[in-house]
Amino acid sequence: MARPLDNHANLIASLRRIKLKQARLSKERKEHEAVIKAALVAMGATVGTVAGVPVVSFDSSMRISLDQSLVKSRYPEVARECSDISEVWTFRLLDAA
């Protein structure tokens, strides 16, 4: 169901600007992190310092996760029994017409 939000047009325009800035900043952050990570790996280090003060770390760890598709294929009854269904609301900023 669609309803007019004309009174909030300025907020929607602001959201569009913010999302563009976030995308640019996210890209820039990833690029900077990649350079720092590569430098640490090249030095065989897990902690990087500036003026002797630790400022970044890049370390590995093990993570245990459940392979849902494997559980569903091998134990479909257990997967159904352990499934949780909940309502999810998603906010999307749609392309301007």
C-alpha positions, -999 to +999 in steps of 0.1 A: +000+000+000+015+033-011+010+066+008+024+101+001+054+112+021+057+146+005+062+162+039+093+141+043+109+147+008+138+166+024+146+136+046+144+112+017+168+134-003+191+135+027+190+097+029+200+095-007+230+117-001+240+098+030+238+065+012+261+078-016+286+091+010+285+058+029+292+038-003+322+061-012+335+059+024+330+021+025+350+017-007+377+040+006+378+021+040+382-012+022+410+001+000+429+015+030+424-017+050+437-038+021+469-018+019+475-021+057+467-058+057+490-064+028+518-045+047+513-065+078+512-098+059+544-088+040+561-082+073+548-113+089+532-092+116+497-093+132+500-059+149+510-027+134+523+003+153+527+040+148+554+057+169+557+025+189+520+025+198+498-005+185+472+009+162+459-020+141+458-058+143+451-084+116+449-118+131+432-151+121+409-171+143+387-202+138+350-199+135+326-227+139+294-224+119+265-246+111+260-256+075+223-253+072+220-269+038+239-299+051+216-302+081+185-298+059+198-325+035+209-350+061+184-343+089+153-327+073+131-334+103+155-318+127+159-288+105+121-283+103+118-288+141+145-263+148+133-237+123+122-204+136+099-182+115+096-146+123+084-115+105+111-092+092+106-056+081+130-042+055+135-005+047+146+002+012+154+035-004+139+031-039+154+046-070+140+080-079+116+080-108 
